[in-house]
Amino acid sequence: MNQRYDLLAISLLFVTAVLAAWLGIGGPQGSSLKDWQTLIASAGAIGAATLAYRAAMAKVEVDRAEHKREFLRRQLAQYLKLDIALESFRPAVQLINANLAFSDDGRGVRASALRVKEAPELAEAWDNLDVFPRRLIREIATIRASIRRIDDILDEVAPDRVLFGDTGQPDTRFNILHVEMNSIIEACTLIKTGLKPEIEKLAPIIPIRERISAIYGDPDIDED
């Protein structure tokens, strides 16, 4: 469409220039049209400028629509990646936290077993925070911050060292680790809960009857 506007603008400018030159140089002698030479040239220029403006605005609208489609595509991809990743990440942290809690009976737990490995999708989500709802950005930050604090604590001891402690004793190494892991688990739950309606809006679930009909055919149709 904008190419059409460009062609019209160029054609109008060309016709106006030819007409203005003809009136000024070789137009009919004594013709009153010569008196309108400047006005005709101005009108032609204004018309060409209007067409050029419309072409530019048409391109802006096309670019805006393309940008929106790309943003929604990237948004859905990030939502799905993080949602799927948390399906396994959250249980893994729950298991580590359970091992930490069960170590209160005096058996202890190896330091290396308390490491929380950050899912790559969390780092990717951090690099694409602009596509996430504001209420979930803080939860993503909470997970990453808690992982860093856990790493800082465990960096102070050898990986093969067996640690003993009580998760219920405030301000102890065990208690801090327990609190940080709980923060991660809670943040994961909030993120998954928040992503569910957002994903549903961008990629609605096919109704169960429609799925069954698409897979097995319409049961109301009798085959001869």
Secondary structure, 3 states (H helix, E strand, C coil): CHHHHHHHHHHHHHHHHHHHHHHHHHCCCCCHHHHHHHHHHHHHHHHHHHHHHHHHHHHHHHHHHHHHHHHHHHHHHHHHHHHHHHHHHHHHHHHHHHHHHHHHHCCCEEHHHHCCCCCHHHHHHHCCHHHCCHHHHHHHHHHHHHHHHHHHHHCCCCCCCEECCCCCCCCCHHHHHHHHHHHHHHHHHHHHHHHHHHHHHHCCCCCHHHHHHHHHCCCCCCCC
